[in-house]
């Protein structure tokens, strides 16, 4: 489980590994937060295997001086393979294009 790995979670969500119940609650919050702002999380999927490797997204910042911030989380055995970079570019490109149309 990606979110249950302490090493993967060390810089995410306060460094706490998630239980299955934590993952379910987090996912429910993510889904509830989708709206017309073009912000939210998206699954990072490996094309060759169709395995979910993590997520990448853009969210409203809790800091009122910052409009939005990006985050990503990739399973540890895929670190250093470029998935986070590829996902971040795709998500940011999509968000910027959609916001231009609004």
C-alpha positions, 0 to 999 in steps of 0.5 A: 500500500502506497500510503501505508509505507512510512518512508513514502509518507515521510514528507506527506501528511505529517509523516504518518503512514495511513491505515486503510481507514485513513486512506478511505477517509482521505479519498472521500475528502478528495472526492468531495473537494472536486469542483469547477476550480480545476483543482484536485488529485489525479491518479498517477498510473504506469502505462505499461502495467496499469498500476497506480503509482500514487497521485499528483494534484493542485490544491488551494493553499491553507496560506491565504497569500498563496492561491494554490500549491501542487503535491504528489506522492509516488510509491517508493519503488518508482522514485527516481523514474521521472513519474512525479515530474511527468505527472506534475507537468501534465497536471499543471498544463491541464489546470492552466489550460482549463483555467484560461477557458474559464 
